[in-house]
Amino acid sequence: MRKGTRSIETATDDGDVGPYTTTSTFLLPTDAYVTLRYVRDELKLLASLAEPRSDDDRDEIVVSTEALSDCFGRIAEQIGEVLRDARKMD
């Protein structure tokens, strides 16, 4: 593997992501890998904001639809960049 890349494997096209279903290997540049980790962390933050604090907790987090749209749009762009940067290994 070249310096500055990471090897990742993809699952089959039918969506099965079991450990024995990999069909292709891709090289991911380090910058794209860092972006992918950032996206993961941003999604974890959104998930933690959305989960209830307790059964009795009635507090609401008010997030505008514009803010959500911007957030998901940014995540989609970042994932698109990572996918463009991934290189299939022959």
N, C-alpha and C positions, 0 to 999 in steps of 0.2 A: 504494500500500500504506500502511496506517495505521501510525503510530509505535507501536512495541512489538509488532509482529507480523513474522513471516517467512513467505514463500511457499514451499510445498513441493509437489511433484507426486507422485501415486501411480501405481503400475503397474496393469496390467489385472488383473481378477479371476482370470485363469488362472495367475497367478504369474509371468508373463513380465516381467522387469524391464529389458529392453533400453532403449536410449536413445530409441526412437521409439514406445513403447507407452503413454505417459502419457495418461490419460483425464480426470482431474479435478485441480483445483488447490485447495489448502486454505490457510487462514491459521492460523498457529500462534503463539499468544501467546508473548512473550519468556520468561516463566517456564516454560512448557511446553517451549520449545526448550532452555533451560538444563537442565531435568530430563532431556530426551532425550540431551543430551551427557553428562550424569552417568551415565546408564544405559550408554551406549556405553563410557565409561571403565571402569565396573565390570565389564562383560563382557570387555573387553580384559585387565583384571587377572586375572580368572578363567581366561582362556585362557592367559595367560603362566604362571600357577601350574600349570596342567595339562600344559604341554608338557615333554617330557624335556630334561634339560640336556645330555646326551651319550649315546652308545650304551652306554657302560659305567656310566652313572649308575644306580644302583639305589636311590638315596634316594627315600623316599616322603614325600609330604605327607599327613598325617593330618588329614582334615576330617570332622567328625561329620555324619551325615545331617541332624541338626537344624540345624546351621549352614548346610548347603547348602540345605535347605528354606527357612530364613529368608531367605537371600540371593536365591534365585529367586522367592520370594513377594514380596519387596520390589521386585525388578525388574518383576515382573508388575503390581504395583500402580502403579508409576511409569509404565509404558507405558500402562496403562489410563487414568491421569489425563491423559496427553498426548493420547490418542485422544479423550477426552471434551472436551478443550479445543480441539481442531482444529475449525475452521469452514470449511465448504465455500463456495467462491466461486462465485456464479452467473454 
